[in-house]
Amino acid sequence: MCLKINNGAIFIADAHEDENNEDFYNFLKQIDSKKIQASQLFLMGDMFDLLVGKVNYGVSKYKKYIELIEKISCSIEVIYYEGNHDFSLSTLFKNVKVIPIENQPTKALLEDGTVVYLSHGDKYGDLIHKIYTKLIRSNGVLKVLNMIDMMTNNTISKNIENAQLKKHLCKKIENFEDIISAKLFHYKALKNSYILEGHYHQNYKFKRNDINYINLPSFACKQSYFIVECSYDEKFALRGCNV
């Protein structure tokens, strides 16, 4: 898959929406009403604390979000990169382009042909992480988990959500540039291309071996989103905005 990124596209990552706020929902309403203008909408994963397409709890809880995202996708292109807190989403949408972890990163092109690699950012972990990622997304495991969840008054889902509430989403990761640089070879990225990810919540960019890396901040931290404004001077410029 090779996507096209238009000028005026909006990127947003890691909203981690939960029952205590509706910041992401209010953002979506502004997109829908055209108060915030967007040529495309890229949802870069972990938009919810827990939304799994095959688990009834989150699907029911975030029904109005799913419907609003689908509505927006009827007027502008919406691309949803699944994260580690929101996955198995393809059955929830008709018009939204859902990108599962196995298809990430995807290659995208700016209007001038510049290459950008897009992903949520959680793909290249250690062996244990890879096994867990594969297992938790399997249909059989999700079917059993959903059954147990329903039989126990959604205990599994609620425990996961409660654990999320205790996490510090906005903390700085020490030696972040070195950590990311060690995994850049996985992308097989072209020189002078860009890699854009969420997941780490760092709002940080650097250049290493002629590869430009951009990590988006968490929307949950500052309610920030980014508009693509490409120019001759800076091929892939992201203007930060706040809701």
N, C-alpha and C positions, 0 to 999 in steps of 0.2 A: 504494500500500500504506500502510495506517495500522495500526501495531502498538499494543498496550496494554502499558504497563510496570507490573507489579505491585509492591506493597510486598514487599520480600524478594528482589527480582531482584538478581542478581550481574552486575557488569560487570568484564571483564578485558581488557587490551589489550597487544599487543606483547611477548609472551613470548619470541619469537625463539628457540624451542627448537632446540638442535643436538645433535650426538652427544656433547658434553661435559657435558651435564646433563639431568636429567629432572624439573626443578622443576614444569613445566607438567603433565607426566604425573602426578606425585604430587598436584597440585592436583585434577586430574580424578578421581583415585581417591577423594579425600576427598569430592568432590561425589557420586560414585556410591555410596559407602558411607553417605551422609547425615551424615558427621561434620561437613561443612560444609552447612548447610541453605540451599537456594535455591528460590524459587518459579519462577524463570526463570534462564537462563544466556545472557548476551550476550557473545559472543566478538568483539572489536572489530577484529580483523585483525592480520596479522603475528604469528600465534601460532607460526609456524615460520620458520626462516631461509630455507627454500625448500620449498614444497609447491605443485606445480602439477598439477591433476587429469589433464592429458594428458601428463605427463612421468613415465615409469615409476619413475625413481630415487627421488623423494620419496615417491610413493605407496607403494612397497615399504618404504622406510625407516621411514615413520610409520604403518604399517599398524595397529599396536596402538592408536595414538592415534585414528585414524579409527574403529576399531571401538568404542572406549570412548566417544567423543563420540556415536556413533550409539546406543549402549546408554543413555546418559544421556537422550538425546532421547525415549526411549520412556516415561520417567517424568516429565520436566519439559520445558517448551518450551525449545529451544535455537535461538538466532538467531546466525548466523555472518556477520559483515560481512567480505567479502574485502578483503585489503590489497594492498600491492605486492609482498609476498613469498609470499602464499598466494592463489591465484585459480584459476578454472576448476574449482571444487570441487563443483558441483551433481551431477555423476555419482557422486561418492564417498559421498553420503548419501541416505537415503530419507526420514527424518523431520526432519532438521535444515533449518531455513529459511535458505537461503544467499542473501545479498544481494550481487550483483555490483556493481562500481563504477558501471556505468551507471544503476543504480537507487538510488544513494546521492546525497544523504542521503534517508533515509526519515523520514516523520513518525510520531511515536509520541505516545500520550496517557498521562499519569498518571491515577490513579484519580479525581482531582478535575477532570480535563479539561485540565490544563496541557499545553501542546504542547512536545515535545522532538524536535529534529532529530538523527538519529544517522548517523554515517558513520565510516569509518576515518580519513579526513582527507587523503588524497593526491589528491583529484579535481581541485582547482582550481589547476593549475600553469600554466606558460607553454606556448606553442605546441609547442615541442619535446617537452616532457613529455607533452602530450596526444597527439601523434602516436605517441610511444613506447608509451604506455599502450594505445592502440588496437591498434597493431601486435603487441605482445608477447602479447596475448590472443587473437589471431586463430587459428582452427583450423588454417589452412594453415601458419602460422609455427611453431606449437607442434608440429605433426606433423613438420616438417622438423627442428626442434631436438631433438625426442625421438629421431628416427632417428640423427642425428649423435651425440647423447649416448650412445646404446646402442652405436654402432659404435666409439666412442673410449674405452670403459671409463668412461663418465660424466664425462668431462673437463669439459664445460660446467658441469654441476651442482656438481661439486667445486670448480671455480674460483670460482663464485659464492659458495659456502659459505665458502671460505677468505678471500675479500674481506670477507665479513660479519664474520668473527672479528676483523678488524683495526679495525672501526668502534668508536667510543666512543658507546655507546647512551645513556649517562646524562649527557651534557654539556648545559649550559644554553645556550639560544639567546638571544642578545642581541636586545633590542628585539622580543621575541616578541609582545607585545600589539599593537604597531603592525603587525607582519607579518600577524597574523591579522585585525585590524580592516580591513585593506585588501581582504580577500576576503569579508567577511561579507555583502556585498550579493548574492553569488551564491545565498545560501540563501533569500532573499526571506522571511525569518523574521518571524513575527508579534511584536508588542510583548509583552514580559514572557514570551516563550518562552525555551527553552534550546537550545543547540547543544552536543552532546557528541561528542568525537572522541578518537582515539588518535593514532598515527603520529609525533607530535613528541616524546613521552616527557617532557613538561615538568611534569606535576602542577601545573597553573596554572589559575586561573579569574579572570574579570573581567566587568564589565558595561559595555557600550557602546551608546548609543542605545536603551536599554531592552531590549537583548538580552543574555541571560546566556550566557557562553561558558565551557565546562569542557573542559580537556585532561587526559586521564588519564595517569598515569605509566606507564612501561614495567614490566611484570611482571618482565622480565629484570633490572631494576635492584634492586628491593626485594622481589620476590615478593609484591606487594600487589594486592589486589582490592577491589572496592567494592560495598557492599550498599545498595540503595535503602531509605531510611527517610523517607518523606514525612510531613509534619506540617502543622498549621495555620500554625505560625510560619515554617517553611521548606519550601516546596512540593516542592523536589527536593533532598533532602539525601542525600549519599553518605557512608556511614561506611566509612572505610578499615580494612582488615584485612590481616594478613600470614599467609602459610602457615607 
